């Protein structure tokens, strides 16, 4: 019985991001260059604070901090329903996922580096979004290197298991159209809300088992 309860709880937790999420942006990206805010903004996603999301949508606009909660569609880069709500083509997201992963792995990146990644991402998804005129070479190099890695069979396993598996895409629902789409590299550690929820639910399950079989827990 306990195993059944725990399995059901685990399934419900892993499925809680299946369709839509509640999004509340708490802070703009810290880097402001070339009259744009670049890099990761901070958001609370389904109650999980301090999530780092980067915008891949140059044309729309998002007010930060959010005036209220917004509803976003949630997509992943892998699985049977990969990118079911996403705005752009799948081939672009593979390269974008690697750019986001690389930037996420550079916690002390300079403002110029952050801006290079941001403009490389924007230009990748929307070619009409110009690269930073003063750093075109650096941003094109980021794109070219990412594309080469995506197309290299030797890197396929790393990309699939380490990059694509943890790439999450948040696309505004129709009610919030006009806001930007965001990408997150969700590190393998479980999100805080999931961990707390799992702990409480497991404790509830154990409590049920104790009441059903009290003699097994006597000293």
N, C-alpha and C positions, 0 to 999 in steps of 0.2 A: 504493500500500500504506500509506504513512504517513498519507495523508488518511483512509483507512478506519479505521486504528487510532485516530487522534485523534477521529474522529466517534464511534466506539464508546465511547471513554473519556468524552467529554463527555456522552453520553447516560446512561452509568451514573452519573456524578456527579449529574446533575440528577434522576435517579430515586431517589437514595439515601434521600430522605425520603418515599417513596411510601406506605408503610404504617405502620410503627412506628418510634419513636425511643427511645433510651435517655436517660433524664432523671435528673439528679442536681442537686438544689437546694443551692446553697452558702451562700446568705445570705437572711435575711428582708428585706422592704422596710425602708428606713431610717425611714420616717414611721410614727409610732405615735400616732394620735389616736382619740378616742372608743372606746378599748379595742380597737381593731383595727389591724393592720398594713396600710398602704395604699401603693399604687403598685407599682413594679417590683421583683420579686425577681430574684436572680441565679441562673442555672443553667448547667450544662454539658449541652449537647444534642448527642448523637452525637459527643462528643469536643470540641465547640466550646465553649470556656469563655466566661464573662462575657456570656451571652445574657440580655437583659432581658425578663422575662415578667410579665404582670399577670393576676391571678386574676379570672375573670368568674363564678365559681361560689361563691355566698355560703354555701350550705348544707353543703357538705362541708368537710373539714379536711385540711391538708397539713403534715407535720412538716418543719421546716427548721432546720438543714441536714438533708438526707435521711439516714436511717440506712443506706440502701443504694441502688443503682441501681434505677430504676423504668422500666417500659415504658409508653409512651404512644402512642396512635394519633395520627397526624398528618393534618390536613385543611387544605385551602386554601379561600379564599373564591371562587375562580374556577376554571374548567376543567370538564371533563366529569364529574369526580367531586367536585365542590365540596361541602364539608361532609359528606362521607360518614360520618364518625365523630362529628361534633359533637353536643353535648347539646341545643342550643336551636334555635329556628326561624331560617330564613335571614334573614327581615326584621330580626330582632334583631341578627344579626351585622353587617349593613351599617352600622347605627348604631353598634354597639360598635366596629367597625373604625375609624370616624372618631374616636371618643373616644380610643381607644388611640393613633392617629396624632397627634392634637393634643397629648396628654400627652407622647409621645415627642419632640415638637418643642419642648418646654419644659424644657430641661435644668436650668434654675435655678428651677424652680417652687417656690413656697412650700409649706410643709406643709399649709396650708389648701387650696390649689389642688389638690395631689395627692389629698387626702382627698375633695375635691368630685368629682374625676373617678372615684375609686374607688367612691364611693357611687352616683354616677350610673350607673356600669357595672353594679354589683350590682343596683340597683333595676330597671334596664332588663331584665336577663336574668331576674330573679326578683322580680316586683312585691311579693311578701310581704316582701322585704328592705327595711326602711324606709330612707329617706334620713336623713342626719344632721339631727336635730331642730333644731340651731342654724343650719343652712345649707341649709335646704330650697330657698329661692328660688334660690340660686346653682346648686345641683345640678339643679333642674328647668330652669333656663335652659340649662345644658349639654346636657341631653337634647333640649330643644325646638329649639335651634340645630342640633344634629346631625341631628335628624329632618327639619328644613326643608331642610337641605343635601342629604340623601339623596334627598328627593323633588323637588328642583329639577333639571329637565332640563339647565339650563345648567352644572351641576356634574358631570354624569354622566361626562364624559371624564376630568376630574381624579380623581374617585373611583375609576374603573376602573383607570386607568393608574398612579396614584400611591399610592392607599390600598389598594384591594382586592387589587391584584396582589401586594402584599408583606405581606398579613395571613396569619398562620399560627396554627392552632388546635391545641392539644395536649390530648387527652382521655384520661383514664386507661383502660387496658384492664381487662377483667373481673378480672384477678388483682390489680389495684391499685384496685379500686372503693372509693370512700370518700375518695380524694384529689380535689383540686379540678381543674377544667379551667382552662387558661391560654391567653392570647392573646399573640402577639408581633407587633410591627411590625418585620419583618426588612428593614432598610434595603437599598437596591439593591446595596451593595458585597457581593462574595462572602464567605461565611463562611470563617474561617481554615482550618478543616479541609479544606474543598473546595479552597481555593487551594493548600494544601500538597500535597494529594493529586493535584491536577491537574498541578502542577509536576513531581512525582516521576514520574508516569505519562508525561508528555510527554517527560521526559528518557529514560525507558526506551524509548519509541517511537523517539526520535532515535537512541539507541544501537543499536537493531535496524537502523535504516536505514543507519547508518554501517557496520555489519558486513556488511550485504548489498551495499553499493556503496562500498567503501573508496576507490576511485580518485577519486570525486567530492569527497572531502574532503582531497585532498592539496594542499599549498601549492605 
